[in-house]
Amino acid sequence: MPEGPVIVLMKEDIQKFVGEKVIAVGGSEIEEKILLGKSLKEIRLYGKQTYLVFDEINVRIHLLMFGSYEIDEQTKPDSNLRLGLSFKNGKAFFYTCSVKLLPYDFMKTIDWEADVMSDIWNSEKAKNKLISNPKMMVCDALMNQDIFSGVGNIIKNEALFRIAVQPESLLGNLPSEKLDDLIAEARNFSFDFYKWKRSGVLRKKFQVYEQKNCPFCGKPLTKKITGKSKRASFFCETDQKLY
């Protein structure tokens, strides 16, 4: 599933269409007449979700597990196309994703401060949410989009390795300073992810995700399905502590 940093990069690619009118609509999810002639006023992000804001309506795009996008040139089959938007200065194509029309007022229901890559990210609010869930595993907390919107499995694994905490640790057992570390590294690694993805070196930077040995002690990493999210965790039982 594309994580928050990938969605930020997507926004950068489609930003050139802001202020432009839609001159054609394709794909299987939205009737052409709904968006035809409408101007794209703004693009807003909430974690892994993208909101294309038009007059009195917005389109929410979620790339899910296998979604993707292309700019200007369509190279994938129409059967995968969920939404295609044409403007005078180019085209945007969204494939194998969720596309939903939502009223403009829906935006008021979103906690924008939960987006880990947002300029208005609220770390204190995140900490209060963690404290109120003492029985939750840290792996589930990081994957909880109401707490860390935009964090996915890669960020989860790498952030936990950075703070030397095993994924099945309980939030209530973590010292306050470790909670602070958890919050900080969820955001820090997200921006590193963005920088490395943009430069094409992301996979070379992984320390534990889909790796075999710990970069510190050299011992084999443990791979295990953890938490309620049932996602794969990669961790070192020597260099990461179970709380």
C-alpha atoms as one frame of an Amber mdcrd trajectory, in Angstrom:
protein
   0.000   0.000   0.000   1.459   3.409  -0.938   2.334   5.295   2.236   1.995
   8.978   3.043   5.293  10.096   1.450   4.289   8.545  -1.891   1.016  10.476
  -1.757   2.936  13.712  -1.141   4.970  12.997  -4.274   1.756  12.328  -6.194
   0.370  15.675  -5.072   3.488  17.387  -6.380   2.977  15.726  -9.758  -0.664
  16.785 -10.095  -0.262  20.243  -8.564   0.070  21.765 -12.054  -3.650  21.129
 -12.626  -4.815  23.359  -9.762  -6.778  26.267 -11.209  -7.488  24.388 -14.445
 -10.879  23.236 -15.750 -11.675  19.600 -16.470 -12.232  19.172 -20.211 -12.758
  15.388 -20.254 -13.392  12.605 -17.755 -12.625   8.910 -18.135 -12.578   5.820
 -15.985 -15.188   3.613 -14.390 -16.066   5.485 -11.193 -17.477   8.958 -11.982
 -19.877  10.137 -14.659 -18.334  12.720 -16.967 -21.112  15.286 -16.465 -20.350
  15.560 -12.729 -16.847  16.990 -13.180 -16.851  18.295 -16.734 -16.167  22.034
 -16.760 -15.374  22.125 -13.050 -12.183  23.836 -11.870  -9.749  22.044  -9.577
  -9.455  24.507  -6.706  -7.115  22.670  -4.364  -5.444  19.366  -3.554  -5.455
  18.320   0.089  -3.858  15.291   1.661  -4.771  13.272   4.713  -2.248  10.491
   5.139  -2.844   8.004   2.342  -5.894   9.860   1.013  -5.948  12.561  -1.645
  -8.780  15.076  -1.938  -9.296  16.828  -5.253 -11.370  19.850  -4.275 -13.820
  21.260  -6.824 -16.751  23.655  -6.426 -19.096  22.248  -3.757 -17.725  18.731
  -4.184 -14.504  16.838  -3.795 -13.113  13.580  -5.069 -11.334  11.317  -2.599
  -8.708   9.018  -4.062  -7.197   6.176  -2.041  -4.625   4.025  -3.821  -5.364
   1.042  -1.521  -2.884  -1.853  -1.802  -2.063  -1.807  -5.503  -3.177   1.575
  -6.811  -1.041   3.801  -9.005  -1.178   6.953 -11.094   0.280   8.426 -14.258
   0.618  11.969 -15.533  -0.066  13.021 -19.149   0.384   9.599 -20.779  -1.811
   6.547 -20.193   0.213   3.352 -20.471  -2.070   1.031 -18.489  -5.273  -0.608
 -19.777  -8.691   1.017 -19.482  -9.827  -1.938 -17.361  -7.579  -0.651 -14.563
  -8.527   3.004 -14.966 -10.778   4.271 -12.190 -10.515   7.975 -12.986  -8.931
   9.949 -15.784  -9.016  13.737 -15.810  -8.004  15.859 -18.791  -7.034  19.511
 -18.529  -5.655  21.931 -21.129  -2.157  21.443 -19.717  -2.189  17.664 -19.341
  -3.889  14.580 -17.945  -4.004  12.607 -14.690  -4.812   8.882 -14.544  -5.616
   6.892 -11.388  -5.613   3.092 -11.505  -6.869   0.242  -9.304  -7.876   2.599
  -6.529 -10.897   3.783  -4.579 -12.575   6.896  -6.006 -15.442   8.527  -4.128
 -17.454  11.709  -4.560 -17.937  13.535  -1.269 -19.691  16.774  -0.313 -17.406
  19.693   0.458 -18.564  19.776   4.100 -17.023  16.332   4.608 -13.645  18.039
   4.864 -14.706  19.552   8.178 -14.904  16.085   9.755 -11.218  15.271   9.147
  -8.611  15.616  11.885  -5.946  17.195   9.678  -3.555  17.395  12.651  -3.176
  13.591  12.601  -1.313  13.606   9.276   2.329  12.901  10.148   3.638  14.900
   7.175   1.362  17.883   7.618   2.629  21.311   8.639  -0.045  21.257  11.358
   0.874  17.791  12.711   0.010  17.778  16.438   2.415  15.592  18.406   0.727
  16.331  21.744  -2.610  15.135  20.426  -0.919  11.975  19.149   0.639  11.340
  22.566  -2.714  11.724  24.309  -4.223   9.150  21.943  -1.373   6.734  22.705
  -1.716   7.198  26.465  -5.450   6.482  26.247  -4.755   3.064  24.657  -2.360
   1.346  27.110  -3.212  -2.196  25.938  -2.557  -1.455  22.269   0.597  -2.870
  20.677   2.958  -0.283  19.239   2.733  -1.965  15.822  -1.021  -1.378  15.810
  -0.654   2.170  17.091   1.659   3.127  14.239  -0.715   1.617  11.685  -3.735
   3.381  13.217  -4.641   6.126  10.753  -6.532   8.090  13.413  -3.241   8.494
  15.293  -0.553   8.386  12.595  -2.283   9.137   9.313   0.050   8.258   6.458
   2.163   5.688   8.286   2.308   2.266   6.632   4.184  -0.957   7.166   7.565
   0.281   5.960   7.523   3.326   8.225   6.260   1.176  11.117   9.146  -1.263
  10.915  11.897   1.279  10.356  10.673   3.701  13.028  10.508   0.927  15.639
  14.038  -0.167  14.795  15.279   3.394  15.163  13.860   3.637  18.688  14.893
   0.058  19.632  11.369  -1.153  20.472   9.866  -4.502  19.479   6.520  -4.275
  17.635   4.509  -6.309  20.166   5.365  -3.953  23.030   2.328  -2.440  24.762
   1.906   1.305  24.762   1.179   1.332  28.488   4.544  -0.279  29.206   6.590
   2.302  27.319   8.283   5.043  29.360   7.121   8.545  28.505  10.371   9.304
  26.687   9.889   6.223  24.488   6.425   7.434  23.556   8.037  10.722  22.552
  10.613   8.818  20.491   7.846   6.808  18.808   5.995   9.957  17.808   9.140
  11.713  16.623  10.451   8.844  14.508   7.100   8.168  12.851   7.377  11.686
  11.452  11.159  11.720  10.950  11.237   8.514   8.950   8.254   9.653   6.880
  10.293  12.628   5.665  13.362  10.458   5.101  11.136   8.071   3.119   9.937
  11.022   1.003  13.487  12.255   0.360  14.836   8.792  -0.523  11.834   7.878
  -2.693  12.218  11.112  -4.604  15.896  10.306  -5.176  15.212   6.682  -6.169
  17.247   5.173  -3.314  14.522   4.184  -0.835  15.081   0.413  -0.859  18.804
   0.850  -0.326  18.069   2.670   2.929  15.990  -0.034   4.639  17.593  -1.278
   7.836  15.080  -4.001   8.748  12.119  -3.982   6.369  12.411  -7.127   4.201
  16.028  -7.511   5.355  17.671 -10.681   6.682  20.176  -9.539   9.293  20.366
  -6.787  11.886  22.684  -3.980  10.727  23.907  -3.555  14.317  24.585  -7.032
  15.723  24.481  -9.047  12.501  22.057 -11.637  13.894  19.111 -12.862  11.790
  16.062 -10.619  12.013  12.739 -12.014  13.167   9.880 -11.824  10.672   6.454
 -12.191  12.286   2.829 -11.289  11.657   1.980  -8.994  14.542  -0.956  -7.144
  16.060  -4.560  -6.773  15.038  -3.458  -5.319  11.724  -1.908  -8.713  10.843
   0.974  -7.140   8.950   4.533  -8.412   8.743   7.005  -7.057  11.264  10.777
  -7.279  10.903  12.777  -6.739  14.074  15.891  -7.672  16.031  15.223  -9.462
  19.308  18.665  -8.405  20.549  18.708  -4.705  19.676  14.999  -3.990  20.106
  13.404  -4.290  23.542  10.024  -5.866  24.307   8.132  -3.663  26.773
